[in-house]
Amino acid sequence: MSTLDLASLLKDQPLSRYSTYEIGGTAAFLALPQTDDDIRAVLEAAQSHGLNPVFFGMGSNLLFPDRPSQETLFISTRSHRELSMSGERIYVSAGTPMSLLALVGAEIGTEDFDFCYLLPGTLGGGIYMNAKYFEHHISDFLDTVYYVDLDDLRQGIQSIAAEQCEFSYKRSIFQQKNWFITGAHLKFKRCPANPDALEPFLVHMDREKTAISSLPEFYDFYAGALDRLEARLGRTLSKMRGVIEDRTGKHHFDYPSCGSVFKNNYDIGEPIGRLADRLQLKGLQYGNAMISPVHGNVIQNRGGAKAEEILYLIHKVQDAFSKHYGFVPEPEVVVVPS
Ligand SMILES: Cc1cc2nc3c(=O)[nH]c(=O)nc-3n(C[C@H](O)[C@H](O)[C@H](O)COP(=O)(O)OP(=O)(O)OC[C@H]3O[C@@H](n4cnc5c(N)ncnc54)[C@H](O)[C@@H]3O)c2cc1C
């Protein structure tokens, strides 16, 4: 495979457009690979041009720097959308939005992926953090994960069985390794009644529109897609309707954010949000960043916030927890260094 030259990469891209926080300076280089071959070519280009690759999906669980290094190549998988049935499993590329997976499930006749609806990230990001919604984890449905090892590109795409991925609450082996996830085979708990519906459904789902980082646009698109799907199927998809009620009720899409900033600490027995509420941290503002007035574990961008303002509030919460509860909460948000 020939190595890409720098001219074929996107230049001077505002990272704020690629994150649900709508925060981030200008990326000197950015790539949006569409296929596995593209991913390998981009990773080889980074290596041969001495650029540091930073890979991500929808940017819904990370904080980009205000002043990114000029030597970084940012690589988003969001244009890498591929789904295909293979026997009792479905292959899903890393860049596939988890919300799209939920709609696909409904279309082919399984409720297995309903919990992914309105989870604003890609499958790759979901695997990395073992994304969850109430009692359902993405790892419950994984069979095999495919990845490229950045420390040994010559190996090409390798695979690992889900049981070996060290999944637990918000943890996976991918947080310890320099591995770029390219896709996964997912297994069903309830086999789809209509697997042939997959291909025609995807034709109608615009690749650009399904991969959106602006939370209001994301919500509008997927709420509209659910309306259309229900109209076509002639029935209400009540679990996904329940997700809409739950997430809009919690104001998830009102302001740019990354969702929960900290992982819960189950040794303590109470969620971080409730512990923060008790310290009256809700509504605390620094510059244009604010701890959500309705949820103590969410830090919002109230308009034009900088990464350093979000970081200030993260440290403020950590200091308060250390002082009052004797532990420092672990960030769930991935802070991308400058
Ligand atoms: C409003 C809101 C609500 C949310 N609700 C939930 C929720 O209910 N449950 C939940 O679990 N999360 C939730 N999140 C967080 C987030 O959506 C998930 O963590 C999601 O899985 C992140 O996916 P992403 O594609 O956006 O990852 P990104 O933010 O793009 O990346 C996050 C991390 O994953 C790594 N990564 C991404 N793609 C790959 C890949 N292909 N290979 C290797 N590493 C990769 C990145 O390097 C980075 O370290 C919420 C976020 C928001 C904004």
The ligand as an SDF file (V2000), in Angstrom:
LIG
                    3D

 53 58  0  0  0  0  0  0  0  0999 V2000
  -24.8420   14.0890   26.0650 C   0  0  0  0  0  0  0  0  0  0  0  0
  -23.9670   12.8970   26.2790 C   0  0  0  0  0  0  0  0  0  0  0  0
  -24.4870   11.7560   26.8740 C   0  0  0  0  0  0  0  0  0  0  0  0
  -23.6750   10.6250   27.0710 C   0  0  0  0  0  0  0  0  0  0  0  0
  -24.2230    9.5130   27.6380 N   0  0  0  0  0  0  0  0  0  0  0  0
  -23.4570    8.4190   27.8290 C   0  0  0  0  0  0  0  0  0  0  0  0
  -24.0230    7.2330   28.4090 C   0  0  0  0  0  0  0  0  0  0  0  0
  -25.2010    7.1510   28.7190 O   0  0  0  0  0  0  0  0  0  0  0  0
  -23.2000    6.1670   28.5950 N   0  0  0  0  0  0  0  0  0  0  0  0
  -21.8840    6.2020   28.2370 C   0  0  0  0  0  0  0  0  0  0  0  0
  -21.1910    5.1940   28.4140 O   0  0  0  0  0  0  0  0  0  0  0  0
  -21.3270    7.3090   27.6870 N   0  0  0  0  0  0  0  0  0  0  0  0
  -22.0800    8.4080   27.4670 C   0  0  0  0  0  0  0  0  0  0  0  0
  -21.5360    9.5270   26.8950 N   0  0  0  0  0  0  0  0  0  0  0  0
  -20.1010    9.5460   26.5480 C   0  0  0  0  0  0  0  0  0  0  0  0
  -19.7680    9.1120   25.1100 C   0  0  0  0  0  0  0  0  0  0  0  0
  -20.8550    9.2950   24.2390 O   0  0  0  0  0  0  0  0  0  0  0  0
  -19.3060    7.6670   25.0530 C   0  0  0  0  0  0  0  0  0  0  0  0
  -18.1610    7.4670   25.8630 O   0  0  0  0  0  0  0  0  0  0  0  0
  -18.9570    7.2300   23.6280 C   0  0  0  0  0  0  0  0  0  0  0  0
  -18.7050    5.8540   23.6530 O   0  0  0  0  0  0  0  0  0  0  0  0
  -17.7350    7.9550   23.0520 C   0  0  0  0  0  0  0  0  0  0  0  0
  -17.6450    7.6390   21.6740 O   0  0  0  0  0  0  0  0  0  0  0  0
  -16.8970    8.6380   20.6800 P   0  0  0  0  0  0  0  0  0  0  0  0
  -16.8920    8.0280   19.3320 O   0  0  0  0  0  0  0  0  0  0  0  0
  -17.4870    9.9870   20.7610 O   0  0  0  0  0  0  0  0  0  0  0  0
  -15.4440    8.6340   21.3100 O   0  0  0  0  0  0  0  0  0  0  0  0
  -14.4430    9.8800   21.3350 P   0  0  0  0  0  0  0  0  0  0  0  0
  -14.9350   10.8910   22.3030 O   0  0  0  0  0  0  0  0  0  0  0  0
  -14.1980   10.3330   19.9520 O   0  0  0  0  0  0  0  0  0  0  0  0
  -13.1370    9.2060   21.9200 O   0  0  0  0  0  0  0  0  0  0  0  0
  -13.1200    8.8240   23.2800 C   0  0  0  0  0  0  0  0  0  0  0  0
  -11.9160    7.9020   23.5190 C   0  0  0  0  0  0  0  0  0  0  0  0
  -12.1080    6.7160   22.7470 O   0  0  0  0  0  0  0  0  0  0  0  0
  -10.9690    6.4890   21.9450 C   0  0  0  0  0  0  0  0  0  0  0  0
  -11.4020    5.9520   20.6620 N   0  0  0  0  0  0  0  0  0  0  0  0
  -12.3990    6.4140   19.8660 C   0  0  0  0  0  0  0  0  0  0  0  0
  -12.4560    5.6790   18.7370 N   0  0  0  0  0  0  0  0  0  0  0  0
  -11.4780    4.7520   18.8350 C   0  0  0  0  0  0  0  0  0  0  0  0
  -11.0200    3.7110   17.9760 C   0  0  0  0  0  0  0  0  0  0  0  0
  -11.5730    3.4930   16.7850 N   0  0  0  0  0  0  0  0  0  0  0  0
   -9.9930    2.9400   18.4010 N   0  0  0  0  0  0  0  0  0  0  0  0
   -9.4190    3.1350   19.6080 C   0  0  0  0  0  0  0  0  0  0  0  0
   -9.7920    4.1170   20.4500 N   0  0  0  0  0  0  0  0  0  0  0  0
  -10.8130    4.9130   20.0650 C   0  0  0  0  0  0  0  0  0  0  0  0
  -10.3260    7.8610   21.7360 C   0  0  0  0  0  0  0  0  0  0  0  0
   -8.9430    7.7260   21.4630 O   0  0  0  0  0  0  0  0  0  0  0  0
  -10.5950    8.5260   23.0700 C   0  0  0  0  0  0  0  0  0  0  0  0
   -9.5840    8.1590   23.9840 O   0  0  0  0  0  0  0  0  0  0  0  0
  -22.3190   10.6620   26.6730 C   0  0  0  0  0  0  0  0  0  0  0  0
  -21.8030   11.8180   26.0590 C   0  0  0  0  0  0  0  0  0  0  0  0
  -22.6170   12.9160   25.8620 C   0  0  0  0  0  0  0  0  0  0  0  0
  -22.0520   14.1250   25.1800 C   0  0  0  0  0  0  0  0  0  0  0  0
  1  2  1  0
  2  3  1  0
  2 52  2  0
  3  4  2  0
  4  5  1  0
  4 50  1  0
  5  6  2  0
  6  7  1  0
  6 13  1  0
  7  8  2  0
  7  9  1  0
  9 10  1  0
 10 11  2  0
 10 12  1  0
 12 13  2  0
 13 14  1  0
 14 15  1  0
 14 50  1  0
 15 16  1  0
 16 17  1  0
 16 18  1  0
 18 19  1  0
 18 20  1  0
 20 21  1  0
 20 22  1  0
 22 23  1  0
 23 24  1  0
 24 25  2  0
 24 26  1  0
 24 27  1  0
 27 28  1  0
 28 29  2  0
 28 30  1  0
 28 31  1  0
 31 32  1  0
 32 33  1  0
 33 34  1  0
 33 48  1  0
 34 35  1  0
 35 36  1  0
 35 46  1  0
 36 37  1  0
 36 45  1  0
 37 38  2  0
 38 39  1  0
 39 40  1  0
 39 45  2  0
 40 41  1  0
 40 42  2  0
 42 43  1  0
 43 44  2  0
 44 45  1  0
 46 47  1  0
 46 48  1  0
 48 49  1  0
 50 51  2  0
 51 52  1  0
 52 53  1  0
M  END
$$$$
